[in-house]
Amino acid sequence: MANLKNAKKRILVNERKNKVNSLYRASMKTAIKNTEKAILSGDAKTAKDALQVAIKRIDKAASKGVVTPNFVARKKSRLTKKVNEMK
């Protein structure tokens, strides 16, 4: 356990940031899963709408530093490719 005041504060701040980052990560993963479900169902319109939401959530997580730029590029590229192949 931390003894110094600033060490105790860092523990609290890190817990708070961990919760916020988890929310961004969970929201992003949910959007990705919704897009993949729409792709599997074969509905192009729903898949395209879900893709837009997923890209927005992925970019938001990236801007907050939750995920790396390579992860962002890979996920967006693969999802877009899957949606485009439906047509």
Protein Blocks (a to p, Z undefined) as FASTA:
>chain_A
ZZbfklmmmmmmmmmmmmmmmmmmmmmmmmmmmmmmmmmnopaklmmmmmmmmmmmmmmm
mmnopacfklmmmmmmmmmmmmmmmZZ
